[in-house]
Amino acid sequence: MKVLLINHFPLQGSGSGVYVANIAKSLVKKGHEACIISPENTSHFSDLKGIKLHPVFFKYKEKIEGQLDFNFGCIDPHPRSSLLFGDMTDLQLQQYKDAFRKAIEEEILEFKPDVIHAQHIWIISNVALNYNIPVVVTCHGSDIMGYEAWPKFHKIMYEVADRCKRIIAISNNSKEIVTNIFKENKDKVVTILNGYDEKIFYKEDYDKQEILRELKIYKNYGKIVCFVGRLAKNKGVDLLLQAAKNYEKENILTLIIGDGEEISNLRKMTEQLELKNIIFLGNQSHDVLRKIYNISDVCAVPSRKEAFGLVALEAIACGTPVVATNKGELPNFVNNKGGILIKEEDSLELENAISKILNNEIIFDSKHLAEYAKNNYMQDLFIDNLIKIYRESLKGE
C-alpha cells in the first residue's frame, strides 16, 4: 500500500511532525511505501531512510529556491514560526493552499498513493479531499484550539469532517472533544493512541557527568530535572520555574530543552527568581534527547493544554518518571505507573511532586518504567490498527 502523509507542520518541532515520521517508519517496516508532504523553512530537514519527502518551502532565515515569501502558518506558535493562521492575509492563505495543492497533485502523479493520511482537521486536509482518493484525518488537538480561536475556519473544518473517511483521535479525551464538535460525524471518529519510536527512546546506562560535558555543562550535579517541548504559554514552563525556586539546590540542575515564543520571557523570569541552576539548551536531536531523558531523575510536563503528551511517554520509555498535569492522555500512562499526576496551574503541587522523587520519598523502578512503555505504547503496536483503517477506507467502509 502507498500512503501519502500530509502535515501542516515540519517533522521537527511539533508533536504531529514526530507522529508522521513514526507512522512512516512503521509503514516501511511493514513493507508499505510512504511519502510525506510538510512545510519546511530550512534546507536541513529530516532525512528518513526509505521515505519520500516533499517539502513545501517557506521564508525563514535562509533563501531557498521556490519558497513562499512568508513563513508557514501555525495554530500554536512553532519554534521556527510565529505566524498564526488567524493573522494570515487572504492572499497568504490562498498562496498557502495553492502551494500544498501543487505538492499533492505532483505526488498523486509521481507517488500514486492509495490513501491520503492528513494531519489536523484543517486547511490542507480540506485541499486533499478533491482527488477521488480516500482521506483519513488525525486530530492532534491544536486544530481544536484553532476551532475555538478562529470561527472563520469552521466551514473548512466541517467540510473535512463531512467528507473524510475516518477521523483518528490520539486519545480518548480527544475523541470526546471531537465528537462533541462534529456530532453529525461522530461515527467516523476512532481512537488510535499515539506511540513512540522504541528505536530512538529506550533505557540505556550513561555517565551523567560525561553527558553533561557533551552538553558543555562542566559543573557536577547530583540530580537533574528536565523539560522537553515548545516554549509556549500552554506548556507551563513558567510554572516549572516557579517550582524550581523552591526545589533548587546547589546539586540540582534543571534543563529546559526546546525553543519558542516564550524564550525571552522565561529567561527574564529565571533572572527575576534568581535561579542559579537553570540551563536553556534549545532544540536538540532525538539522540541527544534520549541521553538527557536517561540521565534525568524526573521529567516535568506541566502543560496547561495537552492533546496526548508524547514527551512524557518518551521519558518513561527511557526509564525516567514524569510529573505531569491531568491533561489529554497523560492521566492514563502517568498516574500510578509512569510518575505523579498533579493539578494544572499549581506550581506548589508541581514542586512537591518533583521534590518527592528527587528526595527518594517516592521511588520508581526505571527498568519497569521502560518495560511498561514498550509493552503498551511503542508505535509498532498501533500501526496494524491504522493500516486496517486505511484498508477500510479503500473499500469505502
C-alpha positions as a printed Julia matrix, in Angstrom:
397×3 Matrix{Float64}:
   0.0    0.0     0.0
   1.15   3.53   -0.76
   0.31   6.15    1.88
   0.68   9.89    1.32
   1.09  11.63    4.69
   0.49  15.38    4.72
   1.02  17.72    7.65
   0.62  21.42    8.45
   3.88  21.43   10.44
   7.5   20.32    9.91
   8.77  16.92   11.01
  10.79  18.58   13.76
   9.49  20.88   16.48
   5.91  19.62   16.55
   4.12  16.61   18.01
   2.29  15.96   14.76
   5.63  16.01   12.91
   7.02  13.29   15.18
   3.74  11.37   14.78
   4.01  11.46   10.98
   7.66  10.38   10.99
   6.91   7.47   13.35
   4.0    6.27   11.22
   6.04   6.5     8.02
   8.88   4.45    9.54
   6.45   1.81   10.85
   4.7    1.56    7.46
   8.0    0.99    5.66
   8.96  -1.62    8.24
   5.69  -3.41    7.41
   6.52  -3.42    3.69
   4.41  -0.42    2.63
   5.51   2.82    0.96
   5.24   6.29    2.47
   5.61   9.83    1.17
   5.44  12.92    3.41
   4.41  16.42    2.35
   5.11  19.04    5.01
   6.16  22.7     5.3
   9.84  23.48    5.81
  11.83  26.68    6.14
  15.31  25.24    6.32
  17.26  23.15    3.83
  18.49  20.94    6.71
  15.31  19.0     7.33
  14.96  15.34    8.34
  16.33  12.53    6.21
  14.18   9.46    6.75
  15.58   6.39    5.01
  13.23   4.71    2.56
  10.65   7.5     2.85
   9.98  10.07    0.14
   9.97  13.64    1.49
   8.29  16.51   -0.34
   8.91  19.8     1.48
   6.93  22.96    0.75
   9.38  25.75    1.48
   8.59  28.96    3.35
  10.62  32.08    4.17
  12.73  31.99    7.33
  16.48  32.51    7.83
  17.82  31.28    4.51
  16.89  31.76    0.88
  15.58  28.56   -0.68
  14.52  28.29   -4.3
  10.77  28.25   -4.72
   9.98  29.29   -1.14
   6.88  31.33   -0.39
   7.64  34.88    0.76
   6.2   34.32    4.25
   6.69  31.72    6.98
   4.41  28.71    7.41
   1.19  29.23    9.34
   0.64  27.93   12.87
  -2.28  27.3    15.16
   0.0   27.4    18.18
   3.43  29.04   17.61
   6.16  26.71   16.35
   9.83  27.15   17.34
  10.53  28.23   13.74
   7.41  30.25   13.01
   5.19  32.63   14.95
   2.82  33.39   12.07
  -0.66  32.36   13.19
  -3.27  31.22   10.68
  -5.65  33.79   12.16
  -3.21  36.58   11.25
  -2.55  35.48    7.66
  -3.91  37.67    4.89
  -6.38  36.29    2.37
  -3.6   36.36   -0.23
  -1.23  34.39    2.04
  -3.91  31.8     2.79
  -4.6   31.38   -0.93
  -0.88  31.05   -1.75
  -0.54  28.58    1.14
  -3.37  26.4    -0.21
  -2.08  26.64   -3.78
   1.42  25.54   -2.74
   0.12  22.44   -0.97
  -2.35  21.72   -3.76
   0.57  21.72   -6.2
   2.6   19.38   -3.96
  -0.32  16.97   -3.52
  -1.03  16.89   -7.26
   2.64  16.23   -8.03
   2.71  13.27   -5.65
  -0.57  11.89   -6.96
   1.12  11.73  -10.37
   4.55  10.52   -9.17
   3.95   8.56   -5.96
   0.41   7.38   -6.87
  -0.94   6.98   -3.31
  -3.72   4.55   -2.45
  -4.77   6.62    0.56
  -4.02  10.06    1.98
  -3.48  10.41    5.72
  -3.82  14.11    6.57
  -2.89  15.68    9.91
  -5.27  18.1    11.64
  -8.87  18.86   10.71
  -7.63  21.94    8.92
  -6.74  23.67    5.66
  -4.58  21.25    3.66
  -6.7   18.31    4.83
  -9.54  20.12    3.07
  -7.42  20.55   -0.07
  -6.65  16.81   -0.08
 -10.35  15.89   -0.34
 -10.59  16.86   -4.02
  -8.77  13.98   -5.76
 -11.0   10.9    -5.51
  -8.52   9.3    -3.13
  -9.73   8.24    0.34
  -8.64  10.68    3.05
  -8.13   9.75    6.69
  -7.54  12.64    9.12
  -5.9   12.67   12.55
  -6.96  15.3    15.07
  -3.95  16.41   17.11
  -5.64  18.86   19.46
  -4.13  22.06   18.09
  -6.79  22.01   15.36
  -9.41  22.16   18.13
  -7.54  25.16   19.53
  -7.86  26.72   16.07
 -11.57  25.93   16.03
 -12.02  27.76   19.33
  -9.85  30.74   18.32
 -10.93  31.45   14.71
 -14.56  30.84   13.67
 -13.7   31.81   10.08
 -12.12  28.34    9.64
 -15.2   26.43   10.84
 -16.57  25.89    7.32
 -13.32  24.28    6.18
 -13.21  22.06    9.26
 -16.81  20.89    8.92
 -16.18  20.04    5.26
 -13.18  17.9     6.3
 -15.26  16.07    8.89
 -18.12  15.55    6.4
 -16.04  14.26    3.51
 -13.14  12.33    5.02
 -13.43   8.57    5.57
 -12.24   8.46    9.18
 -11.18  10.86   11.94
  -8.49   9.46   14.19
  -8.26  10.77   17.76
  -4.91  10.24   19.5
  -6.52   9.87   22.94
  -9.92   9.05   24.41
 -10.11  12.59   25.75
  -9.5   13.92   22.24
 -12.2   11.62   20.85
 -14.75  13.04   23.27
 -13.9   16.61   22.25
 -14.04  15.84   18.51
 -17.37  14.01   18.71
 -18.88  16.89   20.67
 -17.91  19.38   17.95
 -18.59  17.24   14.88
 -21.71  15.49   16.19
 -23.03  14.53   12.74
 -19.79  12.65   12.04
 -19.29  11.04   15.45
 -19.48   7.54   13.93
 -16.35   8.32   11.89
 -14.22   9.02   14.97
 -11.95   6.25   16.24
  -9.21   6.33   18.87
  -5.75   5.08   17.94
  -3.3    6.1    20.63
  -0.12   7.95   19.82
   3.01   5.81   20.03
   6.72   6.46   20.44
   9.67   5.17   18.41
  11.3    2.45   20.51
  14.36   2.5    18.25
  15.12   6.06   19.43
  13.84   6.2    23.0
  14.94   3.4    25.32
  16.7    2.88   28.62
  20.49   2.92   28.46
  23.23   3.45   31.02
  25.06   6.74   30.51
  27.63   8.51   32.63
  25.74  11.58   33.84
  28.74  13.87   34.09
  30.03  12.76   30.7
  26.72  13.62   29.02
  26.68  16.98   30.79
  30.14  17.71   29.44
  28.89  16.84   25.94
  26.24  19.5    26.55
  29.03  21.92   27.59
  27.93  21.82   31.23
  31.08  21.43   33.32
  29.69  21.51   36.85
  28.84  18.19   38.52
  25.22  17.75   39.59
  23.67  15.0    41.68
  20.08  15.41   40.45
  18.56  16.56   37.15
  15.06  17.77   36.27
  14.27  18.14   32.57
  11.59  19.77   30.47
  11.31  18.98   26.74
   8.95  20.77   24.37
   7.89  24.0    22.72
   8.45  27.06   24.86
   4.85  28.19   24.57
   2.48  29.51   27.22
   0.32  26.39   27.2
   3.32  24.17   28.06
   3.6   25.72   31.54
   7.37  26.21   31.71
   6.79  29.3    33.85
   5.18  27.03   36.45
   8.3   24.85   36.43
  10.49  27.9    37.05
   8.28  28.91   39.97
   8.57  25.38   41.34
  12.35  25.43   40.87
  12.54  28.43   43.19
  11.65  26.01   45.98
  13.27  22.7    44.94
  16.51  24.15   43.54
  19.66  23.36   45.49
  23.37  23.54   44.68
  23.42  19.99   43.31
  20.07  20.09   41.43
  20.09  21.09   37.75
  17.03  21.94   35.64
  17.42  21.54   31.88
  14.97  23.3    29.54
  15.1   21.75   26.06
  13.19  23.41   23.24
  12.53  26.8    21.72
   9.55  29.05   21.1
   8.0   32.47   21.51
   8.24  32.4    25.33
  12.04  32.01   25.45
  12.83  35.64   26.29
  10.11  35.82   28.95
  11.36  32.6    30.54
  14.96  33.81   30.59
  13.83  37.06   32.2
  11.78  35.12   34.75
  14.81  32.96   35.58
  16.78  36.12   36.4
  13.96  37.65   38.42
  13.6   34.49   40.52
  17.41  34.42   40.93
  17.57  30.8    39.83
  21.15  29.59   39.56
  20.88  26.12   38.05
  18.52  26.57   35.08
  20.08  25.93   31.68
  18.29  26.51   28.37
  19.62  24.1    25.75
  17.42  24.99   22.76
  16.25  22.3    20.35
  18.18  19.02   20.42
  18.29  15.92   18.22
  16.44  12.78   19.24
  19.73  11.05   20.07
  20.62  13.85   22.49
  17.11  13.81   23.95
  17.46  10.1    24.7
  20.63  10.8    26.66
  19.01  13.68   28.55
  15.98  11.59   29.49
  18.23   8.77   30.68
  20.39  10.93   32.95
  17.43  12.88   34.35
  15.82  11.95   37.65
  12.44  13.38   36.68
  10.8   14.87   33.56
   8.34  17.72   34.15
   5.3   18.09   31.88
   3.34  20.99   33.48
   1.08  21.6    30.46
  -1.96  23.83   30.62
  -3.25  22.12   27.46
  -2.14  18.78   26.02
  -3.75  16.52   23.41
  -1.6   13.5    24.23
   1.76  14.17   25.9
   4.28  12.26   23.77
   7.27  13.79   25.58
   6.14  12.13   28.81
   5.93   8.79   27.05
   9.42   9.17   25.59
  10.81   9.92   29.06
   9.09   6.89   30.6
  10.47   4.74   27.77
  13.93   5.85   28.9
  13.12   4.82   32.48
  12.54   8.35   33.8
   9.47   9.13   35.95
   7.23  12.01   34.95
   5.42  14.7    36.9
   2.55  15.83   34.67
  -0.74  17.69   34.75
  -4.09  16.0    34.39
  -4.41  16.74   30.67
  -5.01  14.79   27.45
  -3.89  11.16   27.6
  -1.35  11.9    30.37
  -3.51  10.51   33.22
  -3.73   7.11   31.53
   0.0    6.42   31.39
   1.41   8.65   34.14
  -0.85   8.1    37.13
   0.45   5.31   39.4
   2.53   3.83   36.58
   4.84   6.34   34.97
   5.04   9.07   37.57
   2.92  11.53   39.54
  -0.14  13.36   38.28
  -0.86  16.9    39.53
  -3.49  19.61   39.05
  -2.82  22.15   36.31
  -1.71  25.68   37.15
  -0.31  24.62   40.55
   3.42  25.31   40.93
   3.4   24.28   44.61
   1.99  20.84   43.81
   4.47  20.58   40.93
   7.37  21.42   43.27
   6.12  18.98   45.91
   5.88  16.08   43.44
   9.31  16.79   41.91
  10.88  17.05   45.38
   9.39  13.71   46.46
  11.11  11.99   43.53
  14.41  13.88   43.96
  14.46  13.09   47.7
  13.56   9.41   47.1
  10.34   9.73   49.07
   8.68   8.11   46.06
  10.82   5.65   44.13
  10.18   4.36   40.61
  11.95   1.36   39.11
  13.45   2.68   35.87
  13.57  -0.78   34.3
   9.87  -1.31   34.98
   9.02   2.12   33.58
  10.83   1.37   30.32
   9.17  -2.05   30.04
   5.74  -0.54   30.7
   6.18   1.95   27.86
   7.5   -0.66   25.45
   4.75  -3.17   26.21
   1.92  -0.67   25.89
   2.85   2.35   23.78
   5.52   1.7    21.15
   4.44   2.8    17.68
   4.52  -0.67   16.15
   1.7   -1.77   18.48
  -0.7    0.67   16.81
   0.35   0.56   13.16
  -1.78  -2.51   12.36
  -4.9   -0.69   13.59
  -4.01   2.24   11.37
  -3.43   0.02    8.33
  -6.83  -1.55    8.99
  -8.38   1.96    8.85
  -6.6    2.62    5.54
  -7.91  -0.62    4.04
 -11.46   0.02    5.21
 -11.27   3.49    3.65
 -10.15   2.0     0.33
 -13.17  -0.29    0.39
 -15.44   2.65    1.15
 -16.36   1.31    4.58
